[in-house]
Amino acid sequence: VRALLKGDVDTQVNARSFIPANLDVEDGVYAVRPTADRQHALIASSQSNALLIIPEGVGKAGVDATVDVVVLERRHA
């Protein structure tokens, strides 16, 4: 899906990045927030329901940028 970014993201320019994030609907529009910085990516992944994608060559994306998002399936026991 495509969503509005609700936090700044800074990644390597020469590689596509998949960043753990939380996807919600705000005012009828998908909104995505990164869950943590790179140092805490494993913990953030366990708390996320999506991955936001920053394509190679971009490096930085700011608030209200439109980004691609992969929705992660959640299964509750």
Wavefront OBJ file of the C-alpha trace (Angstrom):
o trace
v 0.000 0.000 0.000
v 0.999 3.674 -0.171
v 0.980 5.724 3.026
v 1.907 9.131 4.388
v 5.107 9.042 6.413
v 4.680 10.397 9.950
v 8.347 10.563 10.944
v 11.689 11.330 9.340
v 13.704 8.429 7.907
v 17.411 8.503 7.053
v 18.899 5.467 5.269
v 21.823 4.515 3.047
v 21.460 6.043 -0.407
v 22.912 3.070 -2.305
v 20.545 0.388 -0.960
v 16.808 -0.219 -0.706
v 15.745 -0.128 2.953
v 12.926 -1.974 4.692
v 12.191 -0.237 7.986
v 9.959 -1.664 10.737
v 6.915 0.566 11.151
v 3.362 0.837 12.409
v 0.624 1.363 9.840
v -2.669 2.990 10.837
v -5.540 4.817 9.171
v -5.832 8.515 10.040
v -8.625 10.624 8.563
v -9.300 7.904 5.991
v -5.671 7.796 4.791
v -2.945 5.254 5.539
v -0.279 6.696 7.842
v 2.992 4.947 8.714
v 5.459 5.621 11.547
v 8.923 4.087 11.879
v 9.101 2.122 15.145
v 12.796 2.586 16.011
v 16.255 3.444 14.777
v 18.618 0.918 13.176
v 20.266 -0.034 16.489
v 16.979 -1.413 17.804
v 15.666 -2.953 14.590
v 15.101 -6.456 16.023
v 12.941 -5.195 18.884
v 11.133 -2.796 16.557
v 10.390 -5.637 14.131
v 8.553 -7.582 16.820
v 6.357 -4.558 17.585
v 5.618 -3.577 13.977
v 2.724 -4.352 11.661
v 4.434 -3.098 8.485
v 7.705 -2.416 6.703
v 8.131 0.937 5.033
v 10.256 0.901 1.899
v 12.810 3.556 1.015
v 14.110 2.888 -2.519
v 17.785 2.966 -3.433
v 18.933 6.413 -4.450
v 16.625 8.224 -2.012
v 18.333 8.060 1.391
v 16.017 10.432 3.257
v 12.262 10.795 3.497
v 10.471 13.398 5.582
v 7.137 13.815 7.284
v 4.162 13.641 4.888
v 6.195 11.991 2.111
v 4.263 9.236 0.334
v 6.011 5.880 0.732
v 5.405 2.251 -0.199
v 4.562 -0.072 2.680
v 4.458 -3.854 3.050
v 1.700 -4.890 5.459
v 2.742 -7.730 7.780
v 0.168 -10.326 8.754
v -0.560 -10.547 12.465
v -1.777 -13.757 14.048
v -3.065 -13.682 17.583
v -3.036 -16.822 19.711
l 1 2 3 4 5 6 7 8 9 10 11 12 13 14 15 16 17 18 19 20 21 22 23 24 25 26 27 28 29 30 31 32 33 34 35 36 37 38 39 40 41 42 43 44 45 46 47 48 49 50 51 52 53 54 55 56 57 58 59 60 61 62 63 64 65 66 67 68 69 70 71 72 73 74 75 76 77
